[in-house]
Structures are given as C-alpha cells and as structure tokens.
Amino acid sequence: MIGFNVPTFIGKEYDYIKQSIEAHKICGDGIFTKKCTAWFRERFQAEEVLLTTSGSAALDMAALLCGGQPGDEVILPSYTFSSTANAFVLGGYKLVFVDIRPDTMNIDETKIERAITNKTKVICVVHYAGISCEMDTIMDIADRYNLFVVEDAAQGVMSTYKGKALGTIGDFGCYSFHETKNYSMGEGGAIVINRPEYIAKAEILREKGTNRSRFYRGQIDKYTWVDYGDSYLPSELNAAYLWAQLEHAEEINKNRLATWNCYDEAFRPLERAGRLECPSVPEGCIHNAHMYYIKCEDINERTELIEYMKSCGILCVFHYIPLHSAPAGLKYGHFDGKDEHTTAESKRLVRLPMYYNMSQEDREIIIEAVKAFFTVK
Ligand SMILES: *Cc1c(COP(=O)(O)O)cnc(C)c1O
C-alpha cells in the first residue's frame, strides 16, 4: 500500500530530543526553540517568529492580536481547513466567506472589495497548496480600507511571492508543523509577526498573559500577570524534532519538488488532451511542493478515481467540504456574492500521495495508475 502521507523524518531527531532530555529542559523556549525561530527570522527575513503548539494556535493568536470586537467581520475563503475560521469565531468575529479562483483555489482577490463593510477588520488569506495568493492586490485593498491581513501559510513554509517568504507579507503569518506538513514537529506551528509594535503583546499572549519573556531576557527582575493570554508555547521535545528538519530544509524542499515535477510532467499531456486539470502556479510564485492535486471532470469521476487508485494499493484523498455549507459555517458566517467556484471546484479535486523521500518506484506506480485510469476510461 502506498500511503497518502509519511511524516518527514531525517534521523537527527532522536539525537536532539535526547539532548533536550539530558539538559533537563523539556518545557518551551529552550535552545531548540531558539534555534528554530532564529532560523526563520534569518532565512525568511521575518521581524519576529514565535513557535506555537499548532498552526491553529498561531491563527488563534493572530485573530486575537488583530483586536476584533464582537460583531467585527473577517473576510476569508470558504475552501479551507476549519482552523482558519475557528480562530476568528473564538475571537468574536463574524465570518464573511468569499469565492475562490478556480486556477489556484485561493481567495479571489477581485471579489474581496465588494465584501467589505464598516465592520470589516481583517482579511485572512490561505495560501492553498503552498501557492501564494495575489498578495500585491490584497495588501493594496487592506491599505486602502485600513484592514489587517493574516496569512494562513500553514501549507506555505519555504514558498515565496515575488521573492518574499509567505507569512512575512501581511501583518501576521501562521505556519503549521503538523505531521502532514512539509516540516514537522508532530503537532506545532509558528506565528510570524511582521509589525514590531505587536511583538510584546504576542509574547504576553503566548506566555499565559505574563511578561515572562522579558524576564528571561533580563529586561525586568520579576514577572507578573499583565494581560489576557493562554499557553501557546510548544515543548522543547517538539522543537528539537523540528530543528532536525530545518537543518535539512533545502534538501526536503528539493526532494518534494522532484516528486511534484515528476507528477506534473507525466500529467500535462493528459491535461492537454482534456482528460484532467493540473495545478497552476502564477508568475512570481515559487511553491514548496506541499501538495499535488488533479481535478477530475466531476464528483462521480473523482469517486471512481479514488476507488481505482485504492484498488491499485494507492491512497488518494480529497478535501475540503466548503466551510460556508458546514453546520458551523452556517452558524457563524455567510457567503458574500455568488458561489461560482468554491463548491464546484471542491468536488473535482483529489490529492495524490506527497511526502519527503518518495521512492522513484512509487512515483512511477502512482503515475501509471493515474494514466491508466484516464486513458482506458
Ligand atoms: C494544517 C492547516 C491548519 C492547521 O494547522 P495545525 O497545525 O494542524 O493546527 C490551518 N490551516 C490550513 C490551511 C492548514 O492546512
């Protein structure tokens, strides 16, 4: 059986976890956390990066940092994971869903402006499959209406838009290091803070409402409860695991891209023959091979394909059921304008196995199975 995902593993993880155990430092913000965040700051030219317990927790922090008041609105795509929406519901926002572009499955930047009301506070974009949203246009809208931009870059670590790392373009960026993402620590994430004036508030929010981060840096001689907060810092054990992967970030990225390109070269002829659709990467975007998907004719063909692949011993999956039609979506939000693409496109998309170190043999088995399905049919 070829699995859909195999969590990234380098080998050094054991060693680093052992080191943190032997140093008697397994709670958060020890040397491995510091190594990881320094790496992100330097490599992505980010103002500040704080590790969190998950990508969802990073989004929760971002929604709180935007300071929404009950009744304030957030504009977001409906084609995303529940976490994107949850963060804002917990922050007291109303959800305003906007349609996606069929080519990238990202929020349609031309449909954002008409969804803005005097209650709008935040635009939350999702860089689906690690391929960037049209950020110049989105940042321009946010500037003109004085809105925050949160980037859900859970899938976009190591991707860029016009040379800038995803997550560093809006006010706040959120990464996930869940085992299904390109770089992993089991469960974990990070928030990128691109506005220096929010760093102190973010540190307090992450450290149970205390100014312990300043205390650790020797800036104050005792720490105290100064504002609301929660515990968003991950254990050193998890950070140690992540550090092993960041040391090999380039290699992991290249390896995934090789698999992605293998798929893409194999399926483009089928696309030209009108049998399926492949992902599209707009100019100016460099992606991280988080995902390879193809689009079928319709939901029936997709179901058949998934079944066929399973019969060949290959696990393929689909996602997402659009949030606006889910029970919580109906309760907490509404869709602005017409759902031209979100529902229709979501029914056609299927994801192929994608992970670090897929063997050439497995790549070929998967490619041959897809080809057989579409050419014989
Ligand atoms: C994975 C993911 C999240 C959530 O990240 P966790 O680390 O699992 O909490 C949020 N948004 C998107 C788009 C994701 O893919």
The ligand as an ORCA input file, in Angstrom:
! r2SCAN-3c Opt
* xyz 0 1
  C      -2.844     22.315      8.591
  C      -3.605     23.559      8.435
  C      -4.018     24.333      9.542
  C      -3.897     23.859     10.952
  O      -2.641     23.564     11.399
  P      -2.491     22.609     12.699
  O      -1.025     22.679     12.966
  O      -2.960     21.251     12.306
  O      -3.297     23.194     13.784
  C      -4.632     25.542      9.296
  N      -4.881     25.974      8.041
  C      -4.520     25.257      6.967
  C      -4.795     25.808      5.601
  C      -3.885     24.032      7.121
  O      -3.543     23.322      6.033
*
